[in-house]
Amino acid sequence: MKACLRAAEWGFKLHAHLTLAHRRLNEAAPRSRSTSHMAALINLLVRTPAVSAAAASRSLGITPHAARAMLNALEDLRLVHEITGRGSFRLYAATGLNLVGANM
């Protein structure tokens, strides 16, 4: 019973953490047009631990160049960060979502 309680508490903390990150990204992300895919990209970043521009473009139905431009805009605002440390095949994660092994 105690293990179930700890698991439920961890799940609630994770949910609160993801909700806060989602809200923070939505408030700060640039949206210059009403047809912007930024909201969908934010949902993808919160839903997926690591996102590449290619994966974002496939998921959102946009060009890889457009996905890269949106990820770069979020990176410039320090809302996402590049986690691979490479020049190509970069993966991005929302800043503050270091959930692997996190003690929440």
C-alpha positions as CSV (number, residue, x, y, z in Angstrom):
1,M,0.0,0.0,0.0
2,K,2.9,2.4,0.8
3,A,4.5,1.7,-2.6
4,C,1.2,2.5,-4.3
5,L,0.9,5.8,-2.3
6,R,4.5,6.7,-3.2
7,A,3.8,6.0,-6.9
8,A,0.7,8.1,-6.9
9,E,2.5,11.0,-5.2
10,W,5.2,10.8,-7.8
11,G,2.6,10.8,-10.5
12,F,0.9,13.8,-9.2
13,K,4.2,15.7,-8.8
14,L,5.1,14.7,-12.4
15,H,1.7,15.9,-13.6
16,A,2.1,19.3,-11.8
17,H,5.7,19.7,-13.2
18,L,4.6,19.0,-16.8
19,T,1.6,21.3,-16.4
20,L,3.8,24.1,-15.2
21,A,6.3,23.6,-18.0
22,H,3.4,23.6,-20.6
23,R,2.0,26.8,-19.2
24,R,5.4,28.5,-19.1
25,L,6.1,27.5,-22.7
26,N,2.7,28.7,-23.9
27,E,3.1,32.1,-22.1
28,A,6.6,32.8,-23.4
29,A,6.6,31.3,-26.9
30,P,6.4,33.6,-29.9
31,R,3.4,33.5,-32.1
32,S,3.4,35.9,-35.0
33,R,0.5,34.4,-36.9
34,S,-2.8,32.8,-36.1
35,T,-1.8,29.8,-38.2
36,S,1.4,29.2,-36.2
37,H,2.2,25.6,-35.3
38,M,3.9,26.8,-32.1
39,A,1.2,25.5,-29.8
40,A,1.4,22.0,-31.4
41,L,5.2,22.1,-31.1
42,I,4.9,23.0,-27.4
43,N,2.5,20.1,-26.9
44,L,5.0,17.8,-28.6
45,L,7.9,19.0,-26.5
46,V,6.0,18.4,-23.2
47,R,4.7,15.0,-24.4
48,T,8.0,13.8,-25.8
49,P,11.2,13.9,-23.8
50,A,13.5,14.7,-26.8
51,V,12.4,16.1,-30.1
52,S,14.4,16.5,-33.3
53,A,13.5,19.0,-36.1
54,A,12.8,16.1,-38.4
55,A,10.4,14.4,-35.9
56,A,8.7,17.7,-35.2
57,S,8.2,18.3,-38.9
58,R,6.7,14.9,-39.4
59,S,4.4,15.2,-36.4
60,L,3.2,18.7,-37.2
61,G,3.0,18.3,-41.0
62,I,5.5,21.2,-41.7
63,T,8.8,21.4,-43.4
64,P,12.0,20.5,-41.5
65,H,13.2,24.0,-42.0
66,A,10.1,25.5,-40.4
67,A,10.4,23.1,-37.4
68,R,14.1,24.0,-37.0
69,A,13.2,27.7,-37.1
70,M,10.6,27.3,-34.4
71,L,13.0,25.2,-32.2
72,N,15.7,27.8,-32.7
73,A,13.3,30.6,-31.7
74,L,12.5,28.7,-28.5
75,E,16.2,28.0,-27.9
76,D,17.0,31.7,-28.3
77,L,14.4,32.4,-25.5
78,R,16.0,29.6,-23.4
79,L,12.7,27.7,-23.4
80,V,14.3,24.6,-24.9
81,H,17.9,23.4,-25.0
82,E,19.8,21.1,-27.3
83,I,20.6,17.9,-25.4
84,T,22.9,16.0,-27.8
85,G,25.8,18.4,-28.0
86,R,26.2,17.7,-31.7
87,G,26.2,19.9,-34.8
88,S,23.8,17.7,-36.7
89,F,20.9,15.4,-35.7
90,R,20.2,17.6,-32.7
91,L,17.6,16.7,-30.1
92,Y,15.8,19.3,-28.1
93,A,14.1,19.2,-24.7
94,A,12.0,21.8,-22.9
95,T,14.1,23.6,-20.3
96,G,13.4,22.4,-16.8
97,L,12.1,19.0,-18.0
98,N,15.1,16.9,-16.8
99,L,12.9,14.1,-15.7
100,V,15.3,11.2,-16.0
101,G,16.2,10.1,-12.5
102,A,14.7,13.3,-11.1
103,N,13.7,13.4,-7.5
104,M,10.5,15.3,-7.6
